[in-house]
């Protein structure tokens, strides 16, 4: 999967916006999402690196670590933005269609 840095920025923005919106929504139908949010650590992984992310190879490694950090979190892992970013659809799990990307 190839993504540009701006795609990671958009994902981070969408996840952060969703997290903030849950704080403002009434409890009723969003109770499940709020429970996931409570179980989540207060801080999402930071997208902004340090000096070590200046080179292309270390930037790729940093973005991989960032994405793995998001995927460890149930709130982020099940978010619509994350599923779109990873190109996951119901057809992704139909084995009769063959491997994805061919």
C-alpha positions in Angstrom: 0.0 0.0 0.0 1.4 3.3 -1.0 0.3 6.5 0.7 1.7 10.0 0.7 2.4 11.9 3.9 -0.6 14.1 3.2 -2.8 11.0 3.4 -1.5 10.3 6.9 -2.2 13.9 7.8 -5.8 13.6 6.6 -6.3 10.4 8.5 -4.9 11.9 11.7 -7.1 15.0 11.2 -10.2 12.8 10.7 -9.5 10.6 13.7 -8.9 13.5 15.9 -12.0 15.3 14.7 -14.1 12.1 15.4 -12.6 11.8 18.8 -13.5 15.4 19.7 -17.0 15.1 18.3 -17.7 12.2 20.6 -17.0 14.4 23.5 -19.7 16.8 22.4 -22.4 14.3 21.4 -25.2 13.3 23.7 -24.5 10.0 25.5 -27.5 7.9 24.1 -26.7 6.2 20.8 -23.0 6.9 21.1 -22.5 5.1 24.3 -20.5 2.3 22.7 -18.1 4.7 20.9 -17.7 6.6 24.2 -16.8 3.4 26.0 -14.1 2.8 23.4 -12.9 6.3 23.8 -12.7 5.9 27.5 -10.6 2.8 27.1 -8.3 4.6 24.8 -5.4 6.5 26.2 -6.0 10.2 26.2 -3.3 10.8 23.5 -3.4 9.5 20.0 0.1 8.7 18.6 1.7 11.8 17.3 2.1 12.2 13.6 4.8 14.8 13.9 8.2 13.2 14.1 11.5 14.4 15.5 14.9 15.0 13.9 15.2 11.3 13.2 12.4 11.4 10.6 14.2 13.7 8.3 15.4 11.0 5.9 13.0 9.1 3.6 13.8 5.7 5.1 13.4 6.8 8.7 10.2 8.7 7.8 8.7 5.5 6.3 9.6 3.6 9.4 8.1 6.4 11.6 4.8 6.3 9.6 4.7 2.5 10.0 5.1 2.8 13.8 2.5 5.6 13.8 0.0 3.4 11.9 0.7 0.4 14.1 0.1 2.6 17.2 -3.3 3.5 15.7 -4.2 -0.1 14.9 -3.5 -1.1 18.5 -6.4 1.1 19.6 -9.9 -0.3 19.0 -11.4 3.2 18.6 -9.1 4.1 15.8 -9.0 0.6 14.3 -12.8 0.5 13.7 -13.2 4.1 12.6 -14.6 4.7 9.1 -11.6 6.9 8.2 -9.2 4.1 9.1 -11.0 1.5 7.1 -11.0 3.8 4.0 -7.3 4.6 4.5 -6.5 0.9 4.6 -8.9 0.2 1.6 -10.9 -2.3 3.6 -14.3 -3.3 2.2 -16.6 -6.3 2.6 -15.2 -7.6 -0.7 -11.7 -7.7 0.9 -12.8 -10.9 2.7 -14.3 -12.8 -0.2 -11.6 -15.4 -1.0 -13.2 -16.5 -4.3 -12.1 -13.1 -5.8 -8.5 -13.9 -5.4 -5.8 -11.9 -3.7 -6.4 -8.1 -3.4 -4.4 -5.9 -5.8 -4.1 -8.3 -8.7 
